[in-house]
């Protein structure tokens, strides 16, 4: 039985590969406009040395319009003759390909590699197209529909990585070809990013590191990396204020997520830490996470005083320390309204904290309330509300009183005063204090 002849009518999601001899009748049957015919003929003349040319069409206003095309060469010799052109009569020239296989031998990954280039680098609607091959070859039909919706496959990365070797060789001899080489490098970066997201590798990367910084305003995997400088200042400021002895006991390592627009951050301790310092390091590192985790409280709606008190309690920070830590944290808010920084820690389910333009207003109001409440006062007799107890396990025990004037004062007390302080926790009191170095100590109650 004779093999059924393929229809020469363009079908959505199907690529028909014809020969040069059939081109005129093919364009006539599909009612190509004079403009499109002229573009295709012009491209054929300028790429006479190609073995196959793929044409990517959009159907607009009941006409096929040529968006882009891709030259395919079977040999390096012909590939070396490729002229570095970007546009012919309004149609974009996509990266040329060296592909020695006949069409009937193309596998799934190879077909996907060719059409995905048009997906990402042109304005093609992913529906219509055809190809012209050398005379004497059989007419072929290729189904491209599956690749328009499915996640990118590993075969695509493998294919274009192999093409990269050809591009490097050609660019070394023809400098005007380097823009194509650089474009292919960026394409591979984007493909890896898409592949990592589809396979879950990006999420695993986040889980494997201490912190991950992700920005919302990412364009083609690129973003303003100054967010890392601001995060570094915040981390350094935290340890300077809370664990000064550990400032030189660790380093901060930065790793861009592979093929992704995420900065991965690790706090790496020195290898020769003694057991006591190692224990303190773990405590400080856990305290930092807890502090970041408490920050969403400051960007919520509500009374600034209540939010500050809750933050200090959840972060286990006395107000004076919290004020210094938050001085660096306020720099994490991006200046642009549409920007946002998300901070993750070993999970992708939910960020520890998000810094955006909207939250900055609530944060600044809370921070101002905290700073105002800490303005120096010299009265020995003060009254107010005891809302925070700090350092029950430490030698230097202290509590925070929110005075009647709205100021927060930290008062140290001795171990013998523990029970009377605890008895007044979350109550209004009046007390006498005395200057003790840079701080204040409890004398007694009034």
ABEGO torsion letter per residue (X at the ends): XBBBBBBABBBBGBBBBBBAAAAAAAAAAAGBBAAAAAAAAAAAAAAAABABBBBBBBBBGGBBBBABBBBBBABAAAAAABBBBABBGGBBBBBBBBBABBAAABBAAAAAAAAAAAAAABABAGABEBBBBBBGBBBBBBBAAAAAABBBBAAAAAAAAAAAAAAAAAAAABAAAAAAAAAAAAAAAAAAAAAAAAAGAAAAAAAABABBBBBABBBGGBBBAAAAAAAAAAAAAAAAAABAAAAAABBBBBBBBBGBBBBBBBBBBBAABBAAAAAAAAAAAAAAAAAAAAAAAAABBEBAAAAAAAAAAAAGBBAAAAAAAAAAAAAABBABAABBBBBBBGBAABBABBBBAAAAAAAAAAAAAAAAAABBBABABBBEBBABBBGAABABBBBBBBBAAGBBBBBBBBAAAAAAAAAABGBBBBBBBBBBEABBBBABBX
